Amino acid sequence: MYVCGKGTEGYGTILPAVFEAWRAGMVKKVHLAAATCNGAAEARRKASELETIMGVSPDIIYYPTDRDNTSAFQTAVAALEGPAAAFISVPDHLHFEITAYCLEHNIHVQVVKPLVPTLRENRKLIALEKSHNVYGAVEFHQRFDEANLKLRELIQDKALGELLNFRINFSQRKIIPTTTFRGWISHTDIFQYLGVHYVDLIHFLTGAIPTRLMAVGQKKYLVAQGIDTYDSIQTVIEWRHEDSGFISSHLSAWIDPDHSSAMSDQRLEVIGTKGRYQSDQKSRGVTLTTDTGGVEEINPYFSQFYPDIDGKCRQIKGYGPASIIQFLRDVRDISAGRKTLADLSGLRATFATSLIIAAVLEASKQSLSEHNRWVSLDFLRDNSQ
Ligand SMILES: NC(=O)c1ccc[n+]([C@@H]2O[C@H](COP(=O)([O-])OP(=O)(O)OC[C@H]3O[C@@H](n4cnc5c(N)ncnc54)[C@H](O)[C@@H]3O)[C@@H](O)[C@H]2O)c1
């Protein structure tokens, strides 16, 4: 779904962003590895439609072609020539194996969130990244959303005073757990899939590190459908930065009606001693109502097609593609010797910043399985000092 919009009427985010990078002359050849021949054929069909929409025809080789093969990505890696980068967008439990393989073959990688759900795997990937001297990024596109960059600036300038609370409501439609992720639902939960976005974002906004966490979940709708996973999870996290602390509470759910006016309903509220920031990240002010689609609230800022200046074709724009194209720009700069790996931190989501995510995901599962107890994350602060 995220690569090319499989199962939706759209085209996903990664493939359109790669088309845009092709238009900019950043990409010579694209190797697209699926796990099945049908998956590869579906990607080819979406790519062909994208060519018409976007007015560019990248050189793409598809894998597998003759038989279903979950190792087809290895054939693609073997075919690479010259400086190469890989986007890894597969179910969460496969991130580690495929990312490690690419790093071992000296390929720069950008992995969709969450990088990996365990600290052990995260540390191994950092070690591989270092030993092979390649760049590892994580695709946390919320860092590129201007509504969040404005908040970061306000926090840095102390316009909100001392931070007290973050409150996040983030939910998606029932179709995600019941259909889209049905095949790998047992390998994730709603906090790991959606909640992590704002854990990364809070670290990005504040520089703070989590110190402890507790989680509570509800199982009602999905278990009744034969899917043993939480409908919603509430997570409370204590954070510390320098000598100051604050709390975040995250409500993550995936049982919104399929007729809701947007796939994602997301709201963020931040309260400080001198101010409040409220960001409705679902209702961005654009509502479309049609006979066929009903009422839809469109996010014009995430990943949308817009006409190019000559009015002849469409370009993909938004903070989703921006995060992907920035990775390719970074890889191009490394390959040309304009940047070193040490230069690539700043506002980027890296394998190192993902350690916080992995620790929080482990603690969340522990709290859920141990009667919602508080789980300490103090070791993260010790590591960072
Ligand atoms: N859907 C989104 O908007 C979104 C956004 C950001 C990140 N993500 C992340 O992207 C990842 C994939 O999510 P999705 O929504 O695209 O899920 P999905 O279930 O639609 O797609 C996963 C795809 O991976 C393929 N796959 C499995 N094993 C493979 C292998 N060995 N080689 C190649 N392909 C293989 C599957 O056939 C499937 O097509 C997840 O980690 C998810 O958290 C999704």
PDBQT file of the ligand as one rigid body, heavy atoms in Angstrom, charges set to zero:
ROOT
HETATM    1  N1  LIG A 401       0.349   2.344   4.762  1.00  0.00    +0.000 N 
HETATM    2  C1  LIG A 401       0.983   3.466   5.092  1.00  0.00    +0.000 C 
HETATM    3  O1  LIG A 401       0.497   4.611   4.899  1.00  0.00    +0.000 OA
HETATM    4  C2  LIG A 401       2.338   3.399   5.695  1.00  0.00    +0.000 A 
HETATM    5  C3  LIG A 401       2.967   4.583   5.947  1.00  0.00    +0.000 A 
HETATM    6  C4  LIG A 401       4.265   4.564   6.441  1.00  0.00    +0.000 A 
HETATM    7  C5  LIG A 401       4.859   3.367   6.700  1.00  0.00    +0.000 A 
HETATM    8  N2  LIG A 401       4.210   2.195   6.498  1.00  0.00    +0.000 N 
HETATM    9  C6  LIG A 401       4.916   0.974   6.818  1.00  0.00    +0.000 C 
HETATM   10  O2  LIG A 401       5.231   0.318   5.595  1.00  0.00    +0.000 OA
HETATM   11  C7  LIG A 401       5.352  -1.088   5.829  1.00  0.00    +0.000 C 
HETATM   12  C8  LIG A 401       4.450  -1.786   4.843  1.00  0.00    +0.000 C 
HETATM   13  O3  LIG A 401       3.149  -1.277   5.049  1.00  0.00    +0.000 OA
HETATM   14  P1  LIG A 401       2.041  -1.309   3.914  1.00  0.00    +0.000 P 
HETATM   15  O4  LIG A 401       0.936  -0.440   4.385  1.00  0.00    +0.000 OA
HETATM   16  O5  LIG A 401       2.608  -1.017   2.580  1.00  0.00    +0.000 OA
HETATM   17  O6  LIG A 401       1.622  -2.862   4.052  1.00  0.00    +0.000 OA
HETATM   18  P2  LIG A 401       1.086  -3.900   2.958  1.00  0.00    +0.000 P 
HETATM   19  O7  LIG A 401       0.665  -5.120   3.712  1.00  0.00    +0.000 OA
HETATM   20  O8  LIG A 401       0.120  -3.209   2.036  1.00  0.00    +0.000 OA
HETATM   21  O9  LIG A 401       2.395  -4.190   2.078  1.00  0.00    +0.000 OA
HETATM   22  C9  LIG A 401       3.445  -4.989   2.493  1.00  0.00    +0.000 C 
HETATM   23  C10 LIG A 401       4.003  -5.614   1.227  1.00  0.00    +0.000 C 
HETATM   24  O10 LIG A 401       5.234  -6.242   1.498  1.00  0.00    +0.000 OA
HETATM   25  C11 LIG A 401       5.296  -7.352   0.632  1.00  0.00    +0.000 C 
HETATM   26  N3  LIG A 401       6.356  -8.268   1.064  1.00  0.00    +0.000 N 
HETATM   27  C12 LIG A 401       6.329  -9.164   2.062  1.00  0.00    +0.000 A 
HETATM   28  N4  LIG A 401       7.505  -9.847   2.097  1.00  0.00    +0.000 NA
HETATM   29  C13 LIG A 401       8.280  -9.342   1.100  1.00  0.00    +0.000 A 
HETATM   30  C14 LIG A 401       9.581  -9.653   0.622  1.00  0.00    +0.000 A 
HETATM   31  N5  LIG A 401      10.330 -10.599   1.186  1.00  0.00    +0.000 N 
HETATM   32  N6  LIG A 401      10.051  -8.948  -0.436  1.00  0.00    +0.000 NA
HETATM   33  C15 LIG A 401       9.298  -7.990  -1.013  1.00  0.00    +0.000 A 
HETATM   34  N7  LIG A 401       8.049  -7.675  -0.606  1.00  0.00    +0.000 NA
HETATM   35  C16 LIG A 401       7.546  -8.344   0.441  1.00  0.00    +0.000 A 
HETATM   36  C17 LIG A 401       3.916  -7.936   0.707  1.00  0.00    +0.000 C 
HETATM   37  O11 LIG A 401       3.669  -8.825  -0.363  1.00  0.00    +0.000 OA
HETATM   38  C18 LIG A 401       3.071  -6.661   0.616  1.00  0.00    +0.000 C 
HETATM   39  O12 LIG A 401       2.812  -6.314  -0.714  1.00  0.00    +0.000 OA
HETATM   40  C19 LIG A 401       4.984  -1.314   7.287  1.00  0.00    +0.000 C 
HETATM   41  O13 LIG A 401       6.160  -1.388   8.064  1.00  0.00    +0.000 OA
HETATM   42  C20 LIG A 401       4.177  -0.057   7.643  1.00  0.00    +0.000 C 
HETATM   43  O14 LIG A 401       4.261   0.258   9.028  1.00  0.00    +0.000 OA
HETATM   44  C21 LIG A 401       2.967   2.181   5.961  1.00  0.00    +0.000 A 
ENDROOT
TORSDOF 0
